[in-house]
Amino acid sequence: MANLGQKPLIVGEKMILRPFKYDDLPYMEECLKDSEV
């Protein structure tokens, strides 16, 4: 079973995928309100 207590960083050639932070919420909300997203 996976340990969900630790969230990994996924590092690629052009990006880094990381767990969400509280400061990300306004940007996420803006994206979710966009009907084209």
PDB file of N, CA, C and O in Angstrom, chain B, residues numbered from 101:
ATOM      1  N   MET B 101       0.847  -1.181   0.000  1.00  0.00           N
ATOM      2  CA  MET B 101       0.000   0.000   0.000  1.00  0.00           C
ATOM      3  C   MET B 101       0.890   1.241   0.000  1.00  0.00           C
ATOM      4  O   MET B 101       1.913   1.281   0.685  1.00  0.00           O
ATOM      5  N   ALA B 102       0.500   2.233  -0.759  1.00  0.00           N
ATOM      6  CA  ALA B 102       1.277   3.470  -0.880  1.00  0.00           C
ATOM      7  C   ALA B 102       1.181   4.302   0.396  1.00  0.00           C
ATOM      8  O   ALA B 102       0.125   4.368   1.025  1.00  0.00           O
ATOM      9  N   ASN B 103       2.286   4.931   0.770  1.00  0.00           N
ATOM     10  CA  ASN B 103       2.318   5.846   1.907  1.00  0.00           C
ATOM     11  C   ASN B 103       1.916   7.227   1.408  1.00  0.00           C
ATOM     12  O   ASN B 103       2.715   7.904   0.760  1.00  0.00           O
ATOM     13  N   LEU B 104       0.703   7.652   1.696  1.00  0.00           N
ATOM     14  CA  LEU B 104       0.216   8.943   1.224  1.00  0.00           C
ATOM     15  C   LEU B 104       0.603  10.092   2.146  1.00  0.00           C
ATOM     16  O   LEU B 104       0.253  11.242   1.878  1.00  0.00           O
ATOM     17  N   GLY B 105       1.317   9.801   3.221  1.00  0.00           N
ATOM     18  CA  GLY B 105       1.768  10.840   4.129  1.00  0.00           C
ATOM     19  C   GLY B 105       2.892  11.679   3.549  1.00  0.00           C
ATOM     20  O   GLY B 105       3.068  12.837   3.928  1.00  0.00           O
ATOM     21  N   GLN B 106       3.653  11.100   2.631  1.00  0.00           N
ATOM     22  CA  GLN B 106       4.734  11.829   1.980  1.00  0.00           C
ATOM     23  C   GLN B 106       4.369  12.020   0.521  1.00  0.00           C
ATOM     24  O   GLN B 106       4.049  11.060  -0.181  1.00  0.00           O
ATOM     25  N   LYS B 107       4.418  13.249   0.075  1.00  0.00           N
ATOM     26  CA  LYS B 107       4.051  13.563  -1.303  1.00  0.00           C
ATOM     27  C   LYS B 107       5.321  13.883  -2.085  1.00  0.00           C
ATOM     28  O   LYS B 107       6.078  14.772  -1.694  1.00  0.00           O
ATOM     29  N   PRO B 108       5.560  13.178  -3.173  1.00  0.00           N
ATOM     30  CA  PRO B 108       6.806  13.357  -3.915  1.00  0.00           C
ATOM     31  C   PRO B 108       6.777  14.568  -4.838  1.00  0.00           C
ATOM     32  O   PRO B 108       5.711  15.056  -5.215  1.00  0.00           O
ATOM     33  N   LEU B 109       7.949  15.037  -5.190  1.00  0.00           N
ATOM     34  CA  LEU B 109       8.111  15.997  -6.278  1.00  0.00           C
ATOM     35  C   LEU B 109       8.367  15.179  -7.529  1.00  0.00           C
ATOM     36  O   LEU B 109       9.101  14.192  -7.488  1.00  0.00           O
ATOM     37  N   ILE B 110       7.776  15.576  -8.627  1.00  0.00           N
ATOM     38  CA  ILE B 110       8.044  14.934  -9.905  1.00  0.00           C
ATOM     39  C   ILE B 110       8.728  15.980 -10.768  1.00  0.00           C
ATOM     40  O   ILE B 110       8.123  16.991 -11.126  1.00  0.00           O
ATOM     41  N   VAL B 111       9.977  15.741 -11.097  1.00  0.00           N
ATOM     42  CA  VAL B 111      10.777  16.711 -11.830  1.00  0.00           C
ATOM     43  C   VAL B 111      10.959  16.221 -13.259  1.00  0.00           C
ATOM     44  O   VAL B 111      11.452  15.118 -13.496  1.00  0.00           O
ATOM     45  N   GLY B 112      10.554  17.057 -14.201  1.00  0.00           N
ATOM     46  CA  GLY B 112      10.708  16.731 -15.615  1.00  0.00           C
ATOM     47  C   GLY B 112      11.621  17.729 -16.292  1.00  0.00           C
ATOM     48  O   GLY B 112      12.186  18.614 -15.649  1.00  0.00           O
ATOM     49  N   GLU B 113      11.758  17.578 -17.590  1.00  0.00           N
ATOM     50  CA  GLU B 113      12.645  18.449 -18.349  1.00  0.00           C
ATOM     51  C   GLU B 113      12.144  19.890 -18.371  1.00  0.00           C
ATOM     52  O   GLU B 113      12.949  20.820 -18.377  1.00  0.00           O
ATOM     53  N   LYS B 114      10.813  20.088 -18.382  1.00  0.00           N
ATOM     54  CA  LYS B 114      10.251  21.432 -18.519  1.00  0.00           C
ATOM     55  C   LYS B 114       9.419  21.881 -17.333  1.00  0.00           C
ATOM     56  O   LYS B 114       8.906  23.000 -17.343  1.00  0.00           O
ATOM     57  N   MET B 115       9.265  21.049 -16.309  1.00  0.00           N
ATOM     58  CA  MET B 115       8.394  21.426 -15.202  1.00  0.00           C
ATOM     59  C   MET B 115       8.711  20.638 -13.946  1.00  0.00           C
ATOM     60  O   MET B 115       9.422  19.634 -13.976  1.00  0.00           O
ATOM     61  N   ILE B 116       8.165  21.120 -12.848  1.00  0.00           N
ATOM     62  CA  ILE B 116       8.209  20.413 -11.575  1.00  0.00           C
ATOM     63  C   ILE B 116       6.776  20.305 -11.083  1.00  0.00           C
ATOM     64  O   ILE B 116       6.087  21.313 -10.930  1.00  0.00           O
ATOM     65  N   LEU B 117       6.331  19.085 -10.838  1.00  0.00           N
ATOM     66  CA  LEU B 117       4.997  18.857 -10.310  1.00  0.00           C
ATOM     67  C   LEU B 117       5.146  18.630  -8.812  1.00  0.00           C
ATOM     68  O   LEU B 117       5.871  17.734  -8.381  1.00  0.00           O
ATOM     69  N   ARG B 118       4.458  19.442  -8.027  1.00  0.00           N
ATOM     70  CA  ARG B 118       4.575  19.360  -6.569  1.00  0.00           C
ATOM     71  C   ARG B 118       3.187  19.390  -5.953  1.00  0.00           C
ATOM     72  O   ARG B 118       2.222  19.761  -6.622  1.00  0.00           O
ATOM     73  N   PRO B 119       3.072  19.006  -4.689  1.00  0.00           N
ATOM     74  CA  PRO B 119       1.771  19.107  -4.014  1.00  0.00           C
ATOM     75  C   PRO B 119       1.309  20.564  -3.963  1.00  0.00           C
ATOM     76  O   PRO B 119       2.125  21.486  -3.955  1.00  0.00           O
ATOM     77  N   PHE B 120       0.005  20.754  -3.931  1.00  0.00           N
ATOM     78  CA  PHE B 120      -0.553  22.099  -3.838  1.00  0.00           C
ATOM     79  C   PHE B 120      -0.188  22.744  -2.511  1.00  0.00           C
ATOM     80  O   PHE B 120      -0.037  22.065  -1.495  1.00  0.00           O
ATOM     81  N   LYS B 121      -0.050  24.064  -2.534  1.00  0.00           N
ATOM     82  CA  LYS B 121       0.169  24.859  -1.325  1.00  0.00           C
ATOM     83  C   LYS B 121      -1.019  25.788  -1.149  1.00  0.00           C
ATOM     84  O   LYS B 121      -1.749  26.055  -2.104  1.00  0.00           O
ATOM     85  N   TYR B 122      -1.215  26.277   0.057  1.00  0.00           N
ATOM     86  CA  TYR B 122      -2.330  27.184   0.339  1.00  0.00           C
ATOM     87  C   TYR B 122      -2.288  28.398  -0.587  1.00  0.00           C
ATOM     88  O   TYR B 122      -3.330  28.869  -1.044  1.00  0.00           O
ATOM     89  N   ASP B 123      -1.090  28.902  -0.863  1.00  0.00           N
ATOM     90  CA  ASP B 123      -0.947  30.086  -1.727  1.00  0.00           C
ATOM     91  C   ASP B 123      -1.365  29.819  -3.173  1.00  0.00           C
ATOM     92  O   ASP B 123      -1.556  30.762  -3.940  1.00  0.00           O
ATOM     93  N   ASP B 124      -1.509  28.555  -3.552  1.00  0.00           N
ATOM     94  CA  ASP B 124      -1.932  28.200  -4.915  1.00  0.00           C
ATOM     95  C   ASP B 124      -3.436  28.358  -5.114  1.00  0.00           C
ATOM     96  O   ASP B 124      -3.898  28.421  -6.253  1.00  0.00           O
ATOM     97  N   LEU B 125      -4.199  28.421  -4.044  1.00  0.00           N
ATOM     98  CA  LEU B 125      -5.660  28.388  -4.150  1.00  0.00           C
ATOM     99  C   LEU B 125      -6.262  29.489  -5.021  1.00  0.00           C
ATOM    100  O   LEU B 125      -7.148  29.181  -5.818  1.00  0.00           O
ATOM    101  N   PRO B 126      -5.840  30.751  -4.923  1.00  0.00           N
ATOM    102  CA  PRO B 126      -6.432  31.769  -5.801  1.00  0.00           C
ATOM    103  C   PRO B 126      -6.216  31.463  -7.287  1.00  0.00           C
ATOM    104  O   PRO B 126      -7.098  31.711  -8.109  1.00  0.00           O
ATOM    105  N   TYR B 127      -5.054  30.931  -7.623  1.00  0.00           N
ATOM    106  CA  TYR B 127      -4.760  30.603  -9.021  1.00  0.00           C
ATOM    107  C   TYR B 127      -5.582  29.403  -9.486  1.00  0.00           C
ATOM    108  O   TYR B 127      -6.060  29.367 -10.620  1.00  0.00           O
ATOM    109  N   MET B 128      -5.740  28.431  -8.604  1.00  0.00           N
ATOM    110  CA  MET B 128      -6.557  27.262  -8.937  1.00  0.00           C
ATOM    111  C   MET B 128      -8.017  27.671  -9.124  1.00  0.00           C
ATOM    112  O   MET B 128      -8.687  27.201 -10.043  1.00  0.00           O
ATOM    113  N   GLU B 129      -8.502  28.544  -8.248  1.00  0.00           N
ATOM    114  CA  GLU B 129      -9.886  29.010  -8.356  1.00  0.00           C
ATOM    115  C   GLU B 129     -10.112  29.736  -9.684  1.00  0.00           C
ATOM    116  O   GLU B 129     -11.137  29.538 -10.337  1.00  0.00           O
ATOM    117  N   GLU B 130      -9.159  30.569 -10.077  1.00  0.00           N
ATOM    118  CA  GLU B 130      -9.267  31.288 -11.343  1.00  0.00           C
ATOM    119  C   GLU B 130      -9.344  30.305 -12.520  1.00  0.00           C
ATOM    120  O   GLU B 130     -10.145  30.491 -13.436  1.00  0.00           O
ATOM    121  N   CYS B 131      -8.526  29.279 -12.490  1.00  0.00           N
ATOM    122  CA  CYS B 131      -8.550  28.273 -13.563  1.00  0.00           C
ATOM    123  C   CYS B 131      -9.863  27.506 -13.575  1.00  0.00           C
ATOM    124  O   CYS B 131     -10.414  27.238 -14.642  1.00  0.00           O
ATOM    125  N   LEU B 132     -10.367  27.152 -12.405  1.00  0.00           N
ATOM    126  CA  LEU B 132     -11.603  26.369 -12.331  1.00  0.00           C
ATOM    127  C   LEU B 132     -12.822  27.160 -12.791  1.00  0.00           C
ATOM    128  O   LEU B 132     -13.803  26.576 -13.251  1.00  0.00           O
ATOM    129  N   LYS B 133     -12.767  28.477 -12.671  1.00  0.00           N
ATOM    130  CA  LYS B 133     -13.884  29.314 -13.112  1.00  0.00           C
ATOM    131  C   LYS B 133     -13.865  29.567 -14.618  1.00  0.00           C
ATOM    132  O   LYS B 133     -14.856  30.026 -15.186  1.00  0.00           O
ATOM    133  N   ASP B 134     -12.745  29.269 -15.258  1.00  0.00           N
ATOM    134  CA  ASP B 134     -12.617  29.485 -16.703  1.00  0.00           C
ATOM    135  C   ASP B 134     -13.332  28.359 -17.443  1.00  0.00           C
ATOM    136  O   ASP B 134     -12.965  27.193 -17.302  1.00  0.00           O
ATOM    137  N   SER B 135     -14.339  28.697 -18.223  1.00  0.00           N
ATOM    138  CA  SER B 135     -15.144  27.678 -18.908  1.00  0.00           C
ATOM    139  C   SER B 135     -14.364  26.930 -19.987  1.00  0.00           C
ATOM    140  O   SER B 135     -14.794  25.862 -20.421  1.00  0.00           O
ATOM    141  N   GLU B 136     -13.245  27.462 -20.422  1.00  0.00           N
ATOM    142  CA  GLU B 136     -12.450  26.804 -21.456  1.00  0.00           C
ATOM    143  C   GLU B 136     -11.407  25.850 -20.893  1.00  0.00           C
ATOM    144  O   GLU B 136     -10.742  25.143 -21.649  1.00  0.00           O
ATOM    145  N   VAL B 137     -11.262  25.824 -19.600  1.00  0.00           N
ATOM    146  CA  VAL B 137     -10.252  24.955 -18.986  1.00  0.00           C
ATOM    147  C   VAL B 137     -10.841  23.594 -18.728  1.00  0.00           C
ATOM    148  O   VAL B 137     -10.154  22.711 -18.214  1.00  0.00           O
TER     149      VAL B 137
END
